[in-house]
Amino acid sequence: MSTSSSFTEAVAAGTVVLDGGMSNQLAAAGHDLSDELWSARLLAEDPEAVTAAHLAYFEAGADVAITASYQATFEGFARRGTGREEAAGLLALSVECAREAARRAPSSPRPRWVAASVGPYGAMLADGSEYRGRYGLTVAELERFHRPRLDVLAGAAPDVLALETIPDTDEAQALLRALRGLGVPAWLSYSAAGGRTRAGQPLEDAFALAARADEVVAVGVNCCTPEDADHAVALAARVTGKPVVVYPNSGETWDARARDWTGRATFTAERVTGWRTSGARLIGGCCRVGPRTIASVARALRAS
């Protein structure tokens, strides 16, 4: 069984391959994700499907599985009539599903780790506001929202907490406060566009917050275009001096009116070696990046 300390050491020592999008893998398997809980609904209804999705990425060569807890919150579960005790159990189950996938995966000389996903406040709202931020809440209010979920996920003993798709610096500050005392390392990953957070703050300022946080072992971006990732990786490395995490989308664009993806994919395995050269040590994919692409990422990183 891997440990948090070995994860931190691995990130400091070399390159670690992350998985790809959980939602697209579940959708490819025929699951309906139109519910407000998104993939987190399957933690209650079909956890085996979640395990199978993780397994597909481990089999493709990923070293890290990111749990299906991105949109799993006490408040979101409560809207479906799920009490706090049961909701806490489902959060912990998200970590166990990933652990089970690691146990089932073919033997490998490389360790396999579990990152417990912590999505932004806006993901709980299920209205797209995680891509805007600035919810009208104070940092203290956001900290009170995040801390109970962080407590449960940390108690489930993941190797790392993935604070991901964070749209603004207020929420980043709240999460960094809530991390204190948990005893689990974390990475902090912003959703960015054009050199700024989704809320419009300069990424340089956003990354600087993580530079002062001992609990944060890597900082970077996810759920952005590969082109935005190109700029962000070098900036995060320069500002923080920490290893960089990067896992962008495929490069396609979501058309909310048509409820479909448009454009072409610009995420290629060839890009990832450039990210590593610029300071990335945790590299994978987000929306629309599936096992086939992660397999090519793993081959590219391990061949060079």
Backbone torsions as a table, in degrees:
resi	resn	phi	psi	omega
1	MET	NA	132.6	179.0
2	SER	-74.0	162.4	179.6
3	THR	-128.3	161.7	-179.9
4	SER	-61.7	-39.5	-178.9
5	SER	-64.2	-40.1	179.5
6	SER	-67.9	-32.1	176.0
7	PHE	-63.6	-48.7	179.8
8	THR	-59.2	-41.8	179.0
9	GLU	-65.3	-39.3	-179.7
10	ALA	-64.8	-40.7	179.6
11	VAL	-65.8	-38.7	179.5
12	ALA	-69.4	-28.2	-172.4
13	ALA	-93.0	-25.9	-174.2
14	GLY	-165.7	-158.2	-176.5
15	THR	-102.3	135.2	-179.7
16	VAL	-118.5	133.1	-177.5
17	VAL	-93.0	122.8	175.7
18	LEU	-86.4	167.2	175.8
19	ASP	-79.7	-170.1	176.9
20	GLY	-111.3	-154.7	-175.2
21	GLY	-71.6	126.8	175.9
22	MET	-68.1	-43.9	-174.5
23	SER	-64.2	-43.4	-178.3
24	ASN	-67.9	-30.9	178.0
25	GLN	-71.0	-39.5	176.7
26	LEU	-67.2	-41.1	178.4
27	ALA	-63.6	-39.5	178.8
28	ALA	-62.9	-27.2	177.8
29	ALA	-84.8	2.2	174.6
30	GLY	97.0	12.6	-177.7
31	HIS	-91.1	138.3	178.5
32	ASP	-83.4	120.0	-177.3
33	LEU	-112.6	25.3	-177.3
34	SER	-78.0	-9.3	178.5
35	ASP	-65.3	155.8	178.6
36	GLU	-62.1	-26.4	179.3
37	LEU	-82.1	-7.9	176.8
38	TRP	57.1	-134.5	-177.1
39	SER	-67.4	-21.6	-179.0
40	ALA	-64.5	-22.6	178.2
41	ARG	-60.0	-33.0	-177.1
42	LEU	-72.7	-15.7	173.7
43	LEU	-61.0	-34.6	179.0
44	ALA	-87.5	-36.9	-170.1
45	GLU	-98.2	-29.9	-176.8
46	ASP	-156.8	67.4	-177.7
47	PRO	-61.6	-25.1	177.6
48	GLU	-62.2	-33.0	177.2
49	ALA	-64.6	-37.8	177.8
50	VAL	-65.5	-44.9	177.7
51	THR	-59.3	-43.4	-179.4
52	ALA	-62.6	-37.6	178.2
53	ALA	-65.1	-43.9	175.8
54	HIS	-60.3	-42.9	-177.6
55	LEU	-60.9	-39.3	179.4
56	ALA	-58.3	-37.8	179.2
57	TYR	-75.4	-38.5	175.0
58	PHE	-61.2	-42.0	179.0
59	GLU	-65.3	-27.2	178.3
60	ALA	-78.6	-12.2	178.4
61	GLY	116.6	4.6	177.4
62	ALA	-68.6	146.2	174.7
63	ASP	-96.5	-21.4	-173.1
64	VAL	-128.4	131.3	170.6
65	ALA	-103.9	127.9	176.8
66	ILE	-96.5	123.8	-169.7
67	THR	-67.4	165.2	-178.7
68	ALA	-86.3	31.7	-176.3
69	SER	-101.0	7.9	-178.0
70	TYR	-52.0	-46.6	-176.4
71	GLN	-107.0	15.4	-179.5
72	ALA	-92.4	110.0	179.1
73	THR	-135.6	159.6	176.7
74	PHE	-60.6	-40.3	-177.7
75	GLU	-68.2	-42.3	179.4
76	GLY	-65.2	-42.5	177.1
77	PHE	-65.5	-36.5	-178.7
78	ALA	-61.4	-34.3	178.4
79	ARG	-63.9	-20.3	177.6
80	ARG	-99.6	8.7	178.1
81	GLY	85.1	15.3	180.0
82	THR	-92.6	122.4	-179.2
83	GLY	-72.4	169.6	-175.1
84	ARG	-64.0	-40.2	-178.8
85	GLU	-64.1	-45.1	178.5
86	GLU	-66.1	-40.3	179.0
87	ALA	-61.9	-41.2	177.0
88	ALA	-61.4	-38.9	177.7
89	GLY	-64.2	-37.2	178.8
90	LEU	-69.9	-36.7	174.9
91	LEU	-61.4	-46.1	177.9
92	ALA	-64.2	-35.8	178.9
93	LEU	-62.3	-32.3	179.0
94	SER	-59.2	-36.8	177.3
95	VAL	-71.4	-41.2	-179.3
96	GLU	-65.3	-36.4	177.4
97	CYS	-59.1	-42.7	178.9
98	ALA	-68.4	-39.8	176.9
99	ARG	-61.6	-42.1	179.8
100	GLU	-63.2	-39.7	176.8
101	ALA	-61.6	-39.8	178.1
102	ALA	-64.0	-37.3	178.4
103	ARG	-66.9	-34.9	-177.9
104	ARG	-81.5	-20.4	-175.1
105	ALA	-65.5	151.1	177.2
106	PRO	-55.7	147.8	-178.9
107	SER	-59.6	146.2	-177.0
108	SER	-147.8	146.2	175.3
109	PRO	-71.5	-12.8	-179.5
110	ARG	-94.0	136.0	175.6
111	PRO	-63.6	157.1	174.4
112	ARG	-119.8	136.9	-175.1
113	TRP	-123.3	163.9	179.2
114	VAL	-122.5	125.8	175.5
115	ALA	-108.8	121.1	-179.8
116	ALA	-83.5	115.8	-176.0
117	SER	-73.8	132.6	174.1
118	VAL	-124.7	100.6	179.8
119	GLY	-80.7	170.1	-178.2
120	PRO	-75.3	166.7	177.4
121	TYR	-53.3	-39.9	-178.0
122	GLY	-62.1	-26.1	177.4
123	ALA	-64.5	-35.5	176.7
124	MET	-64.1	-34.5	-179.8
125	LEU	-70.5	-25.3	177.4
126	ALA	55.9	38.8	179.4
127	ASP	-128.5	15.4	179.7
128	GLY	84.5	0.4	-175.0
129	SER	-72.9	-11.7	174.8
130	GLU	-66.9	-14.2	176.3
131	TYR	-97.5	9.7	176.1
132	ARG	-124.9	-38.7	-176.2
133	GLY	70.6	-160.7	178.2
134	ARG	50.8	64.2	-173.6
135	TYR	-80.9	-4.2	-174.9
136	GLY	85.5	14.3	177.7
137	LEU	-108.0	151.5	176.3
138	THR	-79.1	166.4	175.8
139	VAL	-59.4	-41.5	179.8
140	ALA	-63.1	-40.1	178.9
141	GLU	-66.4	-39.2	177.7
142	LEU	-67.3	-37.0	176.8
143	GLU	-62.7	-42.5	179.2
144	ARG	-64.6	-32.3	176.5
145	PHE	-67.8	-45.4	-172.1
146	HIS	-79.0	-32.1	-168.9
147	ARG	-60.2	-44.7	-178.9
148	PRO	-60.0	-41.0	179.1
149	ARG	-67.9	-40.9	176.7
150	LEU	-61.1	-40.0	178.6
151	ASP	-58.8	-46.3	-178.2
152	VAL	-67.1	-46.3	-179.0
153	LEU	-64.3	-41.9	177.1
154	ALA	-61.8	-37.8	178.9
155	GLY	-66.3	-20.8	177.5
156	ALA	-81.4	-0.1	173.1
157	ALA	62.8	51.7	169.2
158	PRO	-71.9	168.7	176.9
159	ASP	-79.4	-25.9	-177.7
160	VAL	-159.6	152.5	172.8
161	LEU	-98.7	130.0	179.0
162	ALA	-100.6	98.0	176.6
163	LEU	-84.6	97.1	-163.7
164	GLU	-124.2	157.1	178.9
165	THR	58.2	38.2	-178.0
166	ILE	-79.6	125.3	-171.5
167	PRO	-90.6	-15.8	-177.1
168	ASP	-154.3	168.1	-174.2
169	THR	-73.9	-28.0	176.2
170	ASP	-60.1	-46.7	-179.5
171	GLU	-68.7	-35.1	176.0
172	ALA	-61.8	-43.4	178.1
173	GLN	-61.3	-41.7	179.8
174	ALA	-62.7	-43.4	-179.7
175	LEU	-67.5	-39.1	179.1
176	LEU	-64.3	-36.9	175.3
177	ARG	-65.9	-42.5	-176.6
178	ALA	-69.2	-21.6	179.2
179	LEU	-69.8	-27.1	-170.5
180	ARG	-59.9	130.5	176.1
181	GLY	85.5	-2.6	-178.1
182	LEU	-77.4	-26.2	178.1
183	GLY	77.4	17.0	178.8
184	VAL	-125.9	131.0	178.1
185	PRO	-68.1	165.2	-178.2
186	ALA	-146.0	156.6	162.9
187	TRP	-113.6	150.6	179.5
188	LEU	-117.5	120.7	-173.5
189	SER	-130.0	120.3	-179.4
190	TYR	-90.2	151.8	163.8
191	SER	-91.5	125.7	-169.0
192	ALA	-133.7	160.6	175.0
193	ALA	-154.3	129.3	175.5
194	GLY	61.4	34.5	177.8
195	GLY	79.7	11.0	179.5
196	ARG	-134.5	159.9	170.5
197	THR	-64.7	166.3	178.4
198	ARG	-62.2	-24.6	177.3
199	ALA	-84.1	-5.8	173.9
200	GLY	102.6	1.6	179.3
201	GLN	-81.3	147.6	177.5
202	PRO	-58.2	134.9	179.7
203	LEU	-61.3	-31.3	178.9
204	GLU	-57.9	-43.9	178.3
205	ASP	-68.6	-38.1	-179.6
206	ALA	-65.5	-45.2	179.0
207	PHE	-64.5	-34.1	-177.2
208	ALA	-60.2	-29.5	177.9
209	LEU	-59.1	-39.5	-177.1
210	ALA	-75.5	-21.8	-178.8
211	ALA	-60.7	-28.4	-176.0
212	ARG	-95.9	2.2	-175.5
213	ALA	-103.3	110.7	-178.8
214	ASP	-64.5	-28.3	-178.1
215	GLU	-70.2	-21.1	-176.1
216	VAL	-88.3	117.5	-177.7
217	VAL	-96.5	-12.8	177.0
218	ALA	-157.2	152.3	-179.2
219	VAL	-141.3	146.8	179.7
220	GLY	175.9	-141.1	-174.8
221	VAL	-138.4	154.3	170.7
222	ASN	-150.0	171.0	177.9
223	CYS	51.8	42.2	175.8
224	CYS	-129.7	179.8	176.0
225	THR	-77.5	155.0	174.2
226	PRO	-57.9	-32.6	179.4
227	GLU	-65.6	-42.0	176.7
228	ASP	-66.6	-33.2	177.6
229	ALA	-64.5	-36.7	179.9
230	ASP	-53.7	-44.9	-178.9
231	HIS	-74.0	-40.0	-170.7
232	ALA	-70.4	-34.2	-174.4
233	VAL	-61.3	-52.4	-178.6
234	ALA	-62.9	-37.1	179.6
235	LEU	-65.1	-45.1	179.9
236	ALA	-61.8	-41.2	179.3
237	ALA	-64.0	-42.3	-177.8
238	ARG	-68.5	-42.6	-174.6
239	VAL	-73.1	-39.3	-171.9
240	THR	-102.0	-26.3	-173.7
241	GLY	70.8	10.2	-179.6
242	LYS	-101.9	162.0	169.7
243	PRO	-57.5	150.8	-176.9
244	VAL	-107.3	140.7	173.6
245	VAL	-109.1	135.3	-179.6
246	VAL	-146.4	124.5	174.7
247	TYR	-150.8	84.1	-177.5
248	PRO	-79.0	173.4	173.1
249	ASN	-74.6	-179.9	-178.5
250	SER	-66.8	-23.7	-173.4
251	GLY	109.3	-13.6	174.3
252	GLU	-72.6	165.0	-176.1
253	THR	-117.2	135.2	178.7
254	TRP	-83.5	123.2	175.8
255	ASP	-96.1	103.5	-174.6
256	ALA	-64.9	-33.5	-178.8
257	ARG	-69.6	-46.2	-179.6
258	ALA	-83.4	-11.7	-176.3
259	ARG	52.3	53.5	-179.4
260	ASP	-155.4	160.8	178.3
261	TRP	-91.4	141.6	-179.8
262	THR	-129.0	167.7	179.5
263	GLY	84.4	-169.7	-177.1
264	ARG	-117.9	155.1	177.6
265	ALA	-74.4	133.6	176.8
266	THR	-117.4	2.7	175.3
267	PHE	-81.0	115.2	178.0
268	THR	-128.6	155.6	179.5
269	ALA	-61.9	-27.2	-178.6
270	GLU	-65.5	-28.3	-178.6
271	ARG	-67.4	-32.0	-166.6
272	VAL	-68.1	-29.6	178.7
273	THR	-67.8	-30.9	174.6
274	GLY	-67.0	-39.8	176.8
275	TRP	-62.2	-41.7	179.3
276	ARG	-63.7	-41.9	178.5
277	THR	-59.7	-33.1	-178.9
278	SER	-83.2	-4.3	176.0
279	GLY	124.6	-1.9	-179.6
280	ALA	-73.0	136.4	177.0
281	ARG	-123.7	-16.9	174.3
282	LEU	-119.6	111.7	-170.6
283	ILE	-131.9	127.3	177.2
284	GLY	-162.5	-151.4	-177.4
285	GLY	-136.8	162.9	179.1
286	CYS	-118.3	-131.3	-173.2
287	CYS	-57.6	133.3	175.8
288	ARG	71.6	11.3	174.7
289	VAL	-105.8	110.6	-173.2
290	GLY	-104.2	-175.1	-177.4
291	PRO	-56.7	-37.1	-178.9
292	ARG	-61.9	-42.9	178.7
293	THR	-68.5	-40.0	178.6
294	ILE	-63.5	-35.5	176.1
295	ALA	-61.6	-40.8	179.1
296	SER	-70.3	-34.2	175.2
297	VAL	-62.5	-47.0	-179.8
298	ALA	-60.8	-42.6	179.4
299	ARG	-63.9	-42.9	-177.7
300	ALA	-64.1	-42.1	-176.7
301	LEU	-72.9	-32.3	-176.2
302	ARG	-88.3	-11.4	-180.0
303	ALA	-92.8	-10.5	-174.6
304	SER	-123.0	NA	NA
